[in-house]
């Protein structure tokens, strides 16, 4: 019995050793199997891939990121396939980083940690992917085209000077939508986006719409003469200029010459301020006020005589030509029997297709007198042609004074009759009488919706009747005012 004891102990020891070796071998096999796969706890692009081999990891990544993105546009749900916007995963780079993390630790150090159940430290591998912003934008534009409710601009009421109010709408905020969907495309979870939709105010109608409305008013009024209108938006510089003769479009190139009548006094005032400084002497101030607000010819002649006793009208013309007005001129004084100082042949009065029989002494066009008014307005703000041409002679203060004089010309008809009471209108009117073949008014209208220049001339081969013609004039003025103040 004594001899057998040590053998048993030896056998037990050998058995334990063999068991330990077997256990070690089993653990090493298990660790090697685990080491051949993605580290436990590893995430790639936010997707858990621990314990997977490379093929399984790629499949899981593709499955996660190919899930359609759920877009909500109001009550509508649209599924957006990532592939449709060029979304691709750079699995090669991400798996290379995972492989480096898998093999980057010492085998025995990792095995020791495995044996003692000490979790290995792993880092998350960030997403490497790209998509086409242009394809995403195209997809969202398609959605917007289907589900947007665009605002409706103000629309004219045919045969009236009025506009129907515009209606607001709702539209996709494209830039913000691209940002939000782009973020969700790169997210493995919560692949749902509520598309940003914003309220959109109605845009103003176009100048073309205004032109159509004006022509409709002329047609409805039964006016078959010549109408030439010029409108300048003083905020944007946009212009409307057209001629309408016998209820059909008529060329405005070059613009048609009309008898300017008292409207030319805008030019006299401009030329006077070129040669005399503000504040004016008391007598000059008095005559300037009478010329503009009372439309008296005597004061106009007196002011021109201060420029040159004999050639004052020609000096006015020189001032206007220097700022680019080719068809606007004064060729003599206003008093009866005044000599014709010069004969002017201009683009406006040499047209072979129509002749409005303009006064040889005094002519302008709708666009040129409108441009001059626009220059005075710009000058009042320290800008524009007048200051560029006469930098030391005409000042913003003087231009503001010119607008003040024109604003005191309160007659209650023509342009003024078409705008709300209290609206500031800086204008000068004029017409021929016995017979009334030409009627015009040109001015600047100051409104909440924007200031604008408005110039309109009527002419007919037969005498125009005051009441219906002036009423049509005011209706057109109202249509222009409503265009700038539709909302």
C-alpha positions as CSV (number, residue, x, y, z in Angstrom):
1,X,0.0,0.0,0.0
2,X,2.8,2.4,0.7
3,X,4.3,1.7,-2.6
4,X,1.1,2.4,-4.4
5,X,0.5,5.9,-2.8
6,X,3.1,7.8,-4.7
7,X,1.9,6.3,-8.0
8,X,-1.6,7.5,-7.5
9,X,-0.4,11.0,-6.7
10,X,1.8,10.9,-9.7
11,X,-1.1,9.9,-11.9
12,X,-3.3,12.6,-10.4
13,X,-0.6,15.2,-11.0
14,X,-0.1,14.1,-14.5
15,X,-3.8,14.1,-15.1
16,X,-4.1,17.6,-13.8
17,X,-1.2,18.8,-15.9
18,X,-2.8,17.2,-19.0
19,X,-6.2,18.8,-18.1
20,X,-4.5,22.1,-17.7
21,X,-2.7,21.7,-21.0
22,X,-6.0,20.7,-22.6
23,X,-7.8,23.6,-21.1
24,X,-5.0,25.9,-22.3
25,X,-5.2,24.5,-25.7
26,X,-9.0,24.9,-25.8
27,X,-8.7,28.5,-24.6
28,X,-6.0,29.2,-27.3
29,X,-8.2,27.7,-29.9
30,X,-11.2,29.7,-28.7
31,X,-9.1,32.9,-28.6
32,X,-7.6,32.2,-32.0
33,X,-11.1,31.8,-33.4
34,X,-12.2,35.1,-31.8
35,X,-9.1,36.9,-33.0
36,X,-9.9,35.9,-36.5
37,X,-13.1,37.9,-36.3
38,X,-13.9,41.5,-35.6
39,X,-13.0,42.5,-32.0
40,X,-15.8,42.2,-29.5
41,X,-17.5,45.6,-29.0
42,X,-16.2,47.1,-32.3
43,X,-18.5,49.4,-34.2
44,X,-18.0,50.6,-37.8
45,X,-19.9,53.6,-38.9
46,X,-22.1,53.3,-35.8
47,X,-23.0,49.6,-36.7
48,X,-22.0,46.9,-34.2
49,X,-19.8,44.3,-36.0
50,X,-18.1,42.6,-33.0
51,X,-17.6,38.9,-33.6
52,X,-18.4,39.0,-37.3
53,X,-16.0,38.1,-40.1
54,X,-15.3,40.6,-42.9
55,X,-18.0,39.3,-45.2
56,X,-20.6,39.4,-42.5
57,X,-19.5,42.9,-41.4
58,X,-19.8,44.3,-45.0
59,X,-23.3,42.7,-45.4
60,X,-24.4,44.3,-42.1
61,X,-23.1,47.7,-43.1
62,X,-24.7,47.6,-46.6
63,X,-28.0,46.4,-45.1
64,X,-28.0,49.2,-42.6
65,X,-27.1,52.0,-44.9
66,X,-29.2,50.9,-47.9
67,X,-32.3,51.3,-45.9
68,X,-34.5,54.0,-47.5
69,X,-34.7,57.3,-45.8
70,X,-38.3,58.2,-44.9
71,X,-39.1,61.8,-46.0
72,X,-42.2,63.5,-44.6
73,X,-43.6,66.4,-46.6
74,X,-46.7,67.4,-44.6
75,X,-49.0,64.3,-44.7
76,X,-47.0,62.8,-47.5
77,X,-44.4,60.1,-47.0
78,X,-41.7,59.6,-49.6
79,X,-39.1,56.8,-49.4
80,X,-35.7,57.9,-50.7
81,X,-33.3,55.2,-51.8
82,X,-29.7,56.1,-50.9
83,X,-28.5,54.6,-54.1
84,X,-30.7,57.1,-56.1
85,X,-28.6,59.9,-54.7
86,X,-25.3,58.2,-55.3
87,X,-24.7,57.1,-51.7
88,X,-21.7,54.7,-51.5
89,X,-19.8,53.2,-48.5
90,X,-16.0,53.1,-48.6
91,X,-16.0,49.6,-47.0
92,X,-12.4,48.9,-48.1
93,X,-11.0,51.7,-46.0
94,X,-13.2,51.0,-43.0
95,X,-12.4,47.3,-43.0
96,X,-8.7,48.0,-43.4
97,X,-9.0,50.1,-40.2
98,X,-10.8,47.2,-38.5
99,X,-8.2,44.7,-39.6
100,X,-5.5,46.9,-38.2
101,X,-7.3,47.1,-34.9
102,X,-7.8,43.3,-34.9
103,X,-4.1,42.4,-35.5
104,X,-2.5,45.4,-33.8
105,X,-2.3,43.9,-30.3
106,X,0.3,41.3,-29.1
107,X,-1.1,37.7,-29.4
108,X,0.0,36.6,-25.9
109,X,-1.0,39.8,-24.3
110,X,-4.4,39.6,-25.9
111,X,-4.6,35.9,-24.9
112,X,-3.8,36.7,-21.3
113,X,-6.5,39.3,-21.3
114,X,-8.9,36.8,-22.8
115,X,-8.1,34.2,-20.2
116,X,-8.7,36.6,-17.4
117,X,-11.8,38.0,-19.1
118,X,-10.4,41.4,-19.3
119,X,-12.2,43.2,-22.1
120,X,-9.9,44.6,-24.8
121,X,-10.0,48.4,-25.5
122,X,-11.5,49.0,-29.0
123,X,-12.2,52.3,-30.8
124,X,-15.2,53.0,-33.0
125,X,-14.3,53.3,-36.7
126,X,-16.0,56.4,-38.2
127,X,-18.1,56.3,-41.3
128,X,-16.4,56.7,-44.7
129,X,-19.1,57.4,-47.3
130,X,-20.1,59.9,-49.9
131,X,-23.2,60.9,-51.9
132,X,-24.0,63.2,-54.8
133,X,-25.2,66.6,-53.6
134,X,-26.5,67.4,-57.1
135,X,-28.4,64.1,-57.3
136,X,-29.9,64.8,-53.8
137,X,-30.9,68.3,-54.9
138,X,-32.5,67.0,-58.0
139,X,-34.5,64.4,-56.0
140,X,-35.7,67.1,-53.6
141,X,-36.6,69.5,-56.4
142,X,-38.7,66.7,-57.9
143,X,-40.5,66.3,-54.5
144,X,-40.9,70.1,-54.3
145,X,-42.4,70.2,-57.8
146,X,-45.0,67.6,-56.8
147,X,-46.0,68.9,-53.3
148,X,-45.1,72.6,-53.1
149,X,-48.0,75.0,-53.2
150,X,-46.4,78.0,-54.8
151,X,-47.7,81.5,-53.9
152,X,-49.9,83.2,-56.5
153,X,-48.8,86.7,-57.5
154,X,-51.3,89.5,-57.7
155,X,-53.3,89.3,-60.9
156,X,-54.9,92.1,-62.8
157,X,-58.6,92.4,-63.1
158,X,-59.2,92.8,-66.8
159,X,-60.8,96.1,-67.9
160,X,-60.1,97.7,-64.5
161,X,-57.0,99.4,-62.9
162,X,-57.1,97.0,-60.0
163,X,-55.2,93.8,-59.1
164,X,-56.5,90.8,-57.2
165,X,-54.4,90.3,-54.0
166,X,-51.8,87.6,-54.2
167,X,-52.0,84.4,-52.1
168,X,-49.2,83.0,-50.0
169,X,-48.0,79.5,-50.4
170,X,-45.8,76.8,-48.9
171,X,-42.5,75.7,-50.5
172,X,-39.7,73.3,-49.6
173,X,-36.7,75.0,-48.0
174,X,-34.2,73.4,-50.3
175,X,-30.9,74.3,-48.7
176,X,-32.0,73.2,-45.3
177,X,-33.6,70.0,-46.7
178,X,-30.3,69.0,-48.3
179,X,-28.5,69.5,-45.0
180,X,-31.0,67.4,-43.1
181,X,-31.3,64.5,-45.6
182,X,-27.5,64.5,-45.9
183,X,-27.2,64.0,-42.2
184,X,-29.7,61.2,-42.1
185,X,-28.1,59.4,-45.0
186,X,-24.9,59.1,-42.9
187,X,-26.8,57.9,-39.8
188,X,-27.4,54.2,-39.1
189,X,-30.6,54.8,-37.2
190,X,-33.6,57.1,-37.1
191,X,-33.6,57.3,-40.9
192,X,-36.6,59.7,-40.9
193,X,-36.7,63.4,-41.9
194,X,-39.4,65.9,-41.6
195,X,-38.7,68.1,-44.6
196,X,-38.6,71.8,-43.7
197,X,-41.5,73.7,-45.4
198,X,-41.7,77.5,-45.2
199,X,-44.4,80.0,-46.0
200,X,-43.7,81.9,-49.2
201,X,-45.2,85.4,-49.8
202,X,-46.6,86.1,-53.2
203,X,-44.2,87.8,-55.6
204,X,-45.1,91.0,-57.3
205,X,-46.5,90.8,-60.8
206,X,-44.2,91.5,-63.6
207,X,-43.9,94.6,-65.7
208,X,-45.3,92.6,-68.6
209,X,-48.5,92.0,-66.6
210,X,-48.8,95.7,-65.9
211,X,-48.3,96.5,-69.6
212,X,-51.1,94.1,-70.5
213,X,-53.4,95.7,-67.9
214,X,-52.7,99.2,-69.2
215,X,-53.5,98.1,-72.8
216,X,-56.7,96.5,-71.7
217,X,-57.8,99.8,-70.0
218,X,-57.0,101.7,-73.2
219,X,-59.1,99.2,-75.2
220,X,-62.0,99.3,-72.8
221,X,-62.0,103.1,-72.8
222,X,-62.3,103.1,-76.6
223,X,-59.3,105.3,-77.0
224,X,-57.9,104.8,-80.6
225,X,-55.1,107.4,-80.5
226,X,-51.5,107.1,-79.6
227,X,-50.4,106.4,-76.0
228,X,-46.8,106.2,-75.0
229,X,-46.0,105.3,-71.4
230,X,-42.7,105.1,-69.5
231,X,-42.4,103.6,-66.0
232,X,-39.2,103.3,-64.0
233,X,-39.0,101.4,-60.7
234,X,-36.7,103.6,-58.6
235,X,-35.8,100.7,-56.3
236,X,-34.7,98.1,-59.0
237,X,-34.2,100.2,-62.1
238,X,-36.7,98.0,-64.0
239,X,-38.4,99.9,-66.8
240,X,-41.7,99.6,-68.8
241,X,-41.8,101.6,-72.0
242,X,-44.2,101.0,-74.9
243,X,-46.3,102.7,-77.5
244,X,-49.8,101.8,-78.4
245,X,-51.5,103.2,-81.5
246,X,-55.0,102.5,-82.7
247,X,-55.2,99.6,-80.2
248,X,-52.1,97.8,-81.4
249,X,-48.5,97.8,-80.4
250,X,-46.3,100.4,-82.1
251,X,-42.6,100.8,-82.2
252,X,-40.9,102.9,-79.5
253,X,-37.5,103.0,-81.2
254,X,-36.7,105.8,-81.4
255,X,-39.2,107.2,-78.9
256,X,-41.8,109.4,-80.3
257,X,-41.6,113.2,-80.0
258,X,-44.5,115.1,-78.5
259,X,-45.2,118.8,-77.8
260,X,-43.8,119.1,-74.3
261,X,-46.0,122.1,-73.4
262,X,-45.4,123.0,-69.7
263,X,-43.7,119.7,-69.0
264,X,-40.5,121.2,-70.4
265,X,-40.4,123.4,-67.4
266,X,-38.8,120.5,-65.6
267,X,-35.9,121.0,-67.9
268,X,-35.9,124.8,-67.3
269,X,-35.7,124.2,-63.6
270,X,-32.9,121.7,-64.0
271,X,-30.9,124.1,-66.2
272,X,-31.5,127.0,-63.8
273,X,-30.1,125.0,-60.9
274,X,-27.1,124.1,-63.0
275,X,-26.2,127.9,-63.2
276,X,-27.5,129.2,-59.9
277,X,-27.0,127.9,-56.4
278,X,-29.5,127.0,-53.7
279,X,-30.8,128.9,-51.8
280,X,-32.2,131.0,-54.7
281,X,-32.7,134.7,-54.4
282,X,-36.2,135.6,-53.3
283,X,-37.3,136.7,-56.8
284,X,-36.0,133.6,-58.5
285,X,-37.6,131.5,-55.8
286,X,-41.0,133.2,-56.4
287,X,-40.8,132.8,-60.2
288,X,-39.7,129.2,-59.9
289,X,-42.7,128.4,-57.7
290,X,-45.0,130.2,-60.1
291,X,-43.6,128.3,-63.1
292,X,-44.0,124.9,-61.6
293,X,-47.2,125.2,-59.5
294,X,-49.1,127.8,-61.5
295,X,-47.7,126.7,-64.9
296,X,-47.2,130.3,-65.9
297,X,-45.1,131.0,-69.0
298,X,-43.9,134.5,-67.9
299,X,-41.9,133.2,-65.0
300,X,-40.4,130.5,-67.2
301,X,-39.2,133.2,-69.7
302,X,-37.8,135.3,-66.8
303,X,-35.8,132.4,-65.4
304,X,-34.4,131.6,-68.9
305,X,-33.5,135.2,-69.4
306,X,-31.3,134.9,-66.3
307,X,-29.4,132.2,-68.1
308,X,-29.0,134.4,-71.2
309,X,-31.3,137.2,-72.3
310,X,-31.4,136.1,-75.9
311,X,-30.4,132.4,-75.9
312,X,-31.8,131.2,-72.6
313,X,-33.9,128.4,-74.2
314,X,-30.9,127.1,-76.1
315,X,-28.9,126.9,-72.8
316,X,-31.7,124.8,-71.4
317,X,-31.4,122.5,-74.4
318,X,-27.6,122.3,-73.9
319,X,-28.1,121.2,-70.3
320,X,-30.5,118.5,-71.3
321,X,-28.4,117.2,-74.2
322,X,-25.4,117.0,-71.9
323,X,-27.2,114.4,-69.8
324,X,-28.2,112.4,-72.9
325,X,-31.6,113.6,-73.9
326,X,-31.5,113.7,-77.7
327,X,-35.1,114.5,-78.5
328,X,-35.9,117.1,-75.7
329,X,-35.4,120.7,-76.4
330,X,-36.5,124.3,-76.2
331,X,-36.0,126.4,-79.3
332,X,-37.5,129.7,-78.2
333,X,-39.2,131.6,-75.4
334,X,-42.9,131.2,-74.5
335,X,-44.1,134.7,-75.2
336,X,-46.2,135.2,-78.3
337,X,-44.1,136.1,-81.3
338,X,-40.9,134.8,-79.7
339,X,-38.4,134.0,-82.5
340,X,-37.5,130.4,-83.3
341,X,-33.8,130.4,-82.2
342,X,-32.9,127.1,-83.8
343,X,-34.5,124.2,-85.7
344,X,-33.9,120.8,-84.1
345,X,-34.1,117.6,-86.0
346,X,-34.1,114.7,-83.5
347,X,-34.6,111.0,-83.5
348,X,-38.0,111.5,-82.1
349,X,-39.3,114.0,-84.7
350,X,-37.8,112.4,-87.7
351,X,-39.6,109.1,-87.7
352,X,-41.2,108.5,-91.1
353,X,-44.0,106.2,-89.8
354,X,-45.9,108.8,-87.6
355,X,-45.9,112.5,-87.0
356,X,-47.5,113.9,-83.9
357,X,-47.0,117.4,-85.3
358,X,-44.9,118.4,-82.2
359,X,-44.3,122.1,-81.6
360,X,-41.1,123.3,-83.3
361,X,-40.3,125.3,-80.1
362,X,-40.8,122.7,-77.5
363,X,-40.5,118.9,-77.6
364,X,-39.8,115.8,-75.5
365,X,-40.5,112.1,-75.4
366,X,-42.2,110.0,-72.6
367,X,-39.0,108.1,-71.9
368,X,-36.6,111.1,-71.9
369,X,-38.6,113.3,-69.5
370,X,-39.0,110.2,-67.4
371,X,-35.3,109.6,-67.4
372,X,-34.7,113.2,-66.4
373,X,-37.0,112.8,-63.4
374,X,-35.2,109.6,-62.5
375,X,-31.9,111.5,-62.6
376,X,-33.3,114.2,-60.4
377,X,-34.4,111.5,-57.9
378,X,-31.0,109.8,-58.0
379,X,-29.3,113.2,-57.6
380,X,-31.3,113.9,-54.5
381,X,-29.6,110.9,-53.0
382,X,-26.2,111.9,-54.1
383,X,-26.1,109.6,-57.2
384,X,-26.9,109.5,-60.9
385,X,-26.1,111.3,-64.2
386,X,-26.8,114.9,-63.1
387,X,-24.1,114.8,-60.4
388,X,-21.8,112.9,-62.7
389,X,-22.1,115.5,-65.5
390,X,-22.4,118.5,-63.3
391,X,-20.4,117.6,-60.1
392,X,-19.7,121.1,-59.1
393,X,-22.9,122.7,-60.3
394,X,-25.9,120.5,-59.3
395,X,-26.0,119.2,-55.7
396,X,-28.2,116.8,-53.9
397,X,-29.7,119.7,-51.9
398,X,-30.7,121.4,-55.1
399,X,-32.3,118.2,-56.5
400,X,-34.3,117.8,-53.3
401,X,-35.5,121.4,-53.7
402,X,-36.5,120.6,-57.3
403,X,-38.6,117.6,-56.1
404,X,-40.1,119.9,-53.4
405,X,-41.2,122.4,-56.1
406,X,-42.7,119.6,-58.3
407,X,-44.5,118.2,-55.2
408,X,-46.3,121.5,-54.7
409,X,-47.9,121.2,-58.1
410,X,-51.3,120.0,-56.8
411,X,-53.9,119.8,-59.5
412,X,-56.0,116.8,-58.5
413,X,-56.1,115.4,-62.0
414,X,-54.1,113.1,-64.3
415,X,-51.4,111.3,-62.3
416,X,-52.8,112.6,-59.0
417,X,-56.3,111.5,-59.7
418,X,-55.1,107.9,-59.9
419,X,-53.3,107.7,-56.5
420,X,-54.7,107.7,-52.9
421,X,-55.3,111.1,-51.4
422,X,-52.2,112.3,-49.6
423,X,-49.8,110.5,-51.8
424,X,-46.8,112.6,-52.7
425,X,-46.5,113.3,-56.5
426,X,-43.7,115.4,-57.8
427,X,-44.8,116.1,-61.3
428,X,-45.4,118.5,-64.2
429,X,-48.4,118.3,-66.6
430,X,-49.0,119.9,-70.0
431,X,-51.3,119.8,-72.9
432,X,-52.2,121.6,-76.1
433,X,-55.6,123.4,-76.3
434,X,-58.0,124.4,-79.1
435,X,-57.8,121.6,-80.2
436,X,-56.5,119.3,-77.5
437,X,-54.3,117.0,-79.6
438,X,-51.7,116.2,-77.0
439,X,-52.0,115.5,-73.2
440,X,-49.2,114.6,-70.9
441,X,-48.1,114.3,-67.3
442,X,-44.7,113.2,-65.9
443,X,-43.7,112.8,-62.3
444,X,-42.3,110.8,-59.4
445,X,-44.8,109.0,-57.2
446,X,-43.7,108.2,-53.6
447,X,-45.5,105.2,-52.3
448,X,-45.2,102.6,-49.5
449,X,-44.6,99.9,-52.1
450,X,-41.7,101.8,-53.7
451,X,-41.2,105.1,-55.5
452,X,-41.5,105.2,-59.3
453,X,-41.3,107.5,-62.3
454,X,-44.5,107.7,-64.4
455,X,-44.7,109.5,-67.7
456,X,-47.6,109.2,-70.1
457,X,-48.5,111.1,-73.3
458,X,-51.7,110.9,-75.4
459,X,-52.1,112.1,-78.9
460,X,-54.8,111.8,-81.5
461,X,-55.4,112.9,-85.1
462,X,-58.6,114.5,-84.0
463,X,-59.4,116.6,-80.9
464,X,-59.5,114.6,-77.7
465,X,-62.4,115.2,-75.3
466,X,-61.2,116.1,-71.9
467,X,-63.4,114.1,-69.6
468,X,-63.0,110.6,-71.0
469,X,-59.3,111.2,-71.9
470,X,-58.3,112.5,-68.5
471,X,-60.3,109.7,-66.9
472,X,-58.4,107.1,-68.9
473,X,-55.2,108.9,-67.8
474,X,-56.1,108.6,-64.1
475,X,-57.1,105.0,-64.6
476,X,-53.7,104.1,-66.0
477,X,-52.1,106.1,-63.1
478,X,-54.2,104.0,-60.7
479,X,-53.1,100.8,-62.4
480,X,-49.4,101.7,-62.0
481,X,-49.9,102.7,-58.4
482,X,-51.7,99.4,-57.7
483,X,-48.9,97.5,-59.4
484,X,-46.4,98.9,-56.9
485,X,-48.7,98.4,-54.0
486,X,-50.4,95.1,-54.6
487,X,-49.8,93.5,-51.2
